[in-house]
């Protein structure tokens, strides 16, 4: 056989293998359900833009998007899919739906996938508490929110001798007394809706004072721990004392949160205000321009008597919504779903998220390439605090569920109104808790 003939056969063989490789690419269809309406996202369509790049680079992938409104998705679609066992391949799942969806065997277990890519897993904030059931992880977080943070006017605090927000609860009380003496409202808060007082203070005080073991037990209604623990009365007294000492605005129960209380803060009558991570955008958008540079953010101070393992600088919080996957994925579908979820939680996604004014689910040391000129200093400060947090336990109210949330809210409200004592507030909470535990043990 001539050399020319051999060369021809070799080239022909490579060509045939290439053709077979292209032709053998398995067509993969992925149905993707979410509540992101591209037309309502304005300039922040980066989630779709990044996935579009992936699909373009993988012509064998057919992506079908089912986008609906938030309310329709949460109240109708997802629940219908779970009951009928017709979940799409990739979907958003509310954290409150994770346990029942796992019990129904509808959610793919991500544990081994995460462990196989430690670099990806370890880049996340500590948000696995709301996605993990019996030590296995069934969802991948894609956003972060926290209920509690102090926003403060640094110029006002300097007037009473503070260059930064106090790190301890006791020092905060000293500062509040000085602020009140100078005619300022130490803490502006609107609790007309019933939830802000407990959500901004009660939840994290439970983490500090009661500790993670107590929170876990009451949150899962095991009956091993309850609200008769005297430390819980301490928390209710701490909240009540803030009111009795005049550290809140006098109309706290009559005004709305996130609007009226911010009015006190923006007009310089209040030195601080309590609001969640979403408050950053409200500050940047609504604060007087001349005031914005003096607005800073800080975590809830750590009280004396806190559980020793719970360090200062903690936030409670979570994603709220996670990426879930169907348990019936083929191997090819699973590979594509994992690829897409990694894109939707990766460094490029996080870069765009922070530039859009959000807190990414990745620790800030992993978020590179973002333009500081596009990110308000206040948001940069919040992101640094969250990334440095020693722990980010799940929000207590979500652990306790709606049965406990309402009684916790009302107990705080009634206590502030003077209708019940802190002791009576604890009793009302315990009565509801005991009833819920009894009902769950019958199931």
N, C-alpha and C positions, 0 to 999 in steps of 0.2 A: 504494500500500500504506500502510495507516494506521500511525501510530507504535506503536499497541498491538500490531498484527500483527508489526511488525519486532522489537519487544521479545520477543514470544513466541517467534519463530523463533530469535533469538539465545540465549535461555535454553535452548530445546530443544536447540540445537546443542551448547552447553556440557555439558548433561546427557548427551547421547549420547556425546560424547567421553570424559566421565568413566566412563561405563559400559563403553565399549570399552577404556579404559585398564585398568580393574580386571579386566575379563574376559580381557584379553590377557596378564596376568601369567603368565609361564611357570612351571609347576609344576616345582620343582627338588628332586630326591631326593639326599640325601647320606648315604652309609653311613660311619659314624665308628667306627673301631676303637681301643680303648685298654685299659689294665688298671686303670682307675679304677672300682672297684665302689662305687656310691653308698652302699650299705648299710654299707660298711666305712670310710667317710671321716669318720664322726663329724660334728662341726660344720663341717668344712672342705670342704663341697660347693660352694664358690664357683666352681670351674671350670664345673660343670654349671649353677649358678644364673645365671651371666653369659650362658652360651649359651642357656639357656631364655628369657631376656629377648629375645635376638635373634630366636629362632624365633617367639616370640609377636608380635613387631613385624613379622615377615615371614611371613604366613599361607601364602604360596605355597611356603615351604620345608618339606620333610618330612625330618626328621633321624632316621635309624635308628642306634641305638647298639649296637655289639657289644663288650661289656665282658667280659674274661676275666681269669684270674689272671695275675700277672706271669710265672711260670714257663711256663705253657701258651702264653702269647703269644710269648715269646722262643724257646722250643724247638720249637714245633709250628706255630702259626697263621701267623706272619709268613713263615716259610720256605716253608710250603705255598703261600701266596698268591703269593710271588715266582716259584716254580717254575711254578705253574699260570697265571700272569698274570691273577690274579683279585683283586688288591689292591682294597680299598674306595677311595672317593674321598678320604678323610682318615684318617690313621693315625699311630700312633707308630712311629718307626724308631730302632733302636739304632745308635749311631755306628759300631760295628764292621760293621754291615750296609750302610752307605751305599755304600762302593766297589763291592761285588759287586752291589748293587741298581742302581747307575748303569750298571755294565757290562752288566747285563741289560736296561737301558733301561726300568726300572720307576718311576723317581722323576722327578717334575716339577722342572724347573729354575726356582728362585725368583729368579735373579739380576736379571732385568729388573723383576720386581715389587718387589724391595727397592730397586733404584735409582730407581724411580718414586716412592718415598715415603721420601726421605732422612731425614725427621724420625723415622720409625719405625725405620729401619735404624740410624741413629746413636745411638739411645737404648739399644741393647744393649751389654752387656759384650762384650769382644773374644773371642767364642766361635765364630767362624766357621771356625777351623782344622779342626774335626772334621766340618764339614758341606760343605766345599769340595773339589771334585775338578777338577783342571785349570782352576782359576780360576773355576769356576762353582759356585754354591751350590745344594745339593739338599735342605736341611732347615732348619727354623727351631727354634733351641734354646728350651726352655721351663723349664729349671731350671739351677742351678749347684751344682757340688760341687768341692772341692779336697781333695787328699790330705794337704796339709801345712800345719801351723800350729803354733806354739809357744803353749801355754797356760801362764801362769806366775802364781805367787803373789807379787803386788807387795809384800806385807809382808815376805816372806822376802828378796826381792831388795834391799830397802832396807837390810837388815842388812849387806849386803856393798857398800853404796855405790851401788846402781843404782836410779834413779827410774823407769826404763823399760827395756825389753828392748834389748840391744845391736843396733845396726844392721849391725855387721860380724862375720864369723865369728871373726876373731882376738880381738875384744873379748869375744865369747861364751866363748871358751876361757879367757880371763883370769877372767871371772866364774865359770865352772864350777870352776876351781881354788880360788877363794875359797869357793865354796859347799861343795865337798868338804872343805875345811879346817875348816869349821864343823860338819861332820857331816851335811850334807844330801846327798841324791842329786841331783846337778845335773839329770839328765834321766831321768825314769821312762819305761820302754818295755817292752812285752811283745812278744816276737818269736816266740812259740811257733808261730804260724801261718805263719811264714816270710816273709811279705810286708811287714810294717810298716817294717822297717829301710830297704829299698830304696825303697818307695813314699813314705815320709815325708822321706827325705833324698837318696837316690840320684838320683831323677828331677829334682829341682830343682837339685841340684849339677851335673848334666849341662847344664842350661840355662845356669847361671852360668859354669861353667868351660869347657865344650865349645862352647857357643854354638848358636844356632838352626840354622845351616847344617849343622853336624855332626849334630844331632838329626834334622833332616829327612832327611838322606841315610841314616843308619843305620835310621831308622824306615821308610823305603821300600825298603830292601834293594837299593840301586843298586850297591853294591860300591865306590862312590867314596870312602867313609869307613868306618872300622871301629874296633874296640876296641884296636888296637895303638897308637893315638895315645897318647903318654906322658902327656897330660893326664888320660886316663881312669884310669891308675894312680894319679895324684895324688888323684883322688876316692876310690878304694878305700882309699888310705892315710888320708885324712881321716876316713872312717867308722871304720876300724880303730883309729885313734888315740883316738877318743872312748872306745872300749872299753878300750884298753890304759891310758889315763890314769885310768880309774875313774870316768868321768862318767856311766855308765849303772848301773842296779841290777845286782847280781851275778847275779841269776837271770833275766836278760833272755830267755834261750832256753827257759826253763821255764814262763813265765807267759803268760797270754792278754792280748791287746791290747784296750783299751777297757773292761776290768773290773779285773784284778789290778793293772795299772800305775796306773790311776786311784785304786786304793786307797792306794798310796804317796803320791799327790798329795793326796788328800782328807784323809789323816791327818797331813799336815804333814811327812812324812819326805822328800818330794821337792819341789824348788823349781819344777820345770817338768815338762811332759809333752808328747809329740808325738801329735797326732791330727788328723784332717781337719776339715772344716767341720761335719760332723755332731756333732763334739764339743761344740759350743755347747749343744745340747739336753741332752746328757749332763751337762754342768756345771750347767746351770740346774736340772735335775731331781734330780741325785744329790749334788751338793756340799753340805756342811754349810751351813746358812743363814747362820751367822755368818762363813763363809769366802767366800761368793759375791761380796761386794763387792770383795774383794781379788784376784779372778781376772781376769786380763787376757789378751789375745790379740795375737800378733805374727807377721809373716811370717818365713820362714827367712832368717837374716842373709846378706848378700852377702859371699863370700870375697874376699880379695885375690887378684889374678891372674885375676879374672873377665873375660870378654869385655867390652870397653869399652861396647858398645851395650846391654848387658843391665844395667839399673839395679836398685837395691835396691828391695825392696817387692813383688817379683813373686810371683805364685802360678801354679803350673801347675793346670790344671783344665779343666772342660768341663761340658757339659749331660748327656752320656751318652745321653740320649734327645732326639730331635727330632720335630717335626711334619713328616711327609712327605705328598705328594699324588700321586695317580695321574696318569700321563702322558696318559691318555685323557679328561680332563675336557672337557666342553663349555664354551663361554664362560660360560654361566649358572652352571654348577657351579663353575667356577674362581672367579667373583666371590664366591659364597657361601663357598667354602673359604677364600679370602683373608680375607674378613670375619671368619670364625670364628677363624682363626689370629691375626689381629690382636687379637681380644678376649682370646685365651688367652696373649698376650704383651704386653698393653697395660698402661697405668698402673693401671687399676682392679684388674686381676688381680694386678699386683705389690703393690699396697696390701694386698690380702687375704693374699697369700703371705707377706709379711714379718710380718704380724700372726699368722700361723699358725706362725711360727718358721722360715721358710725364707729362703734367699738368692735374691732375684729375679734374673731375667736382665737386668733393666734397671739402668743406672747409677742410683745413689741420688738424683742430682739430678733425675731424671725421675719418681721415686716420691713422690707427694704424698698428703696426706690420711690417712696412717696414724696410728694412735693410739700415741704413745710409751709410754703406760701399759700397753699390751698387748705391748710388745716389750722383752725383757730388754736391759739395757745392753750385755751381752756380745755379743749378736747385732747391736745397733746398731754396736758397734765393729768387728765382723767385716765387716759390710756396707760400712762406710766404707773399710776397708782394701782390700777387693776392688774397690770402685769407683775407688779411687785407684791401683790397681796399674798400673805402666807397661806391663806386658804380661801377658797370660794365655795362654801357649802351651798346647797340648794336652798331656795327660798322656803322658809318654814310654812308659809300659808299654803304653798302648793303641796307640801308634804302632808299637811293636815287635811287638805281638801275643803270643799265648800261647806261641809257640815261644821267644821271648826272655825273657818274664816269669819263667818258672819257673827258668831258669838264672841269671838275675840274683838272684832271691830266694835260691836255694840257695848261690850263691857268697858272698853276704853272710853267710849263716848259718854256712857252713863256715869262713869266715874268722874270724868272731867266736869260734867254737868252738875255734879253733886248729888245725883239721884241715888247712888250707891257708894259704899266705901270700897277701898281696895280689897278688903277681906270678902265683901259680898261679890265683887267682880270675879275674884278667884273661884268662889263657890259656884257662881253661874257658869263659868267656863268648865269647871270640873263636872258639874251635873250633866252638861251636854256631852262632854267627853265620855263619861261613864256610860251614857245611853248608847253612843255610837259604838263603843267597844263591845257592849253586850249584843248589839244588833249584828255586828260583824262576826262575833263568835258563834252566832246561831247559824250562819251561812255554811 
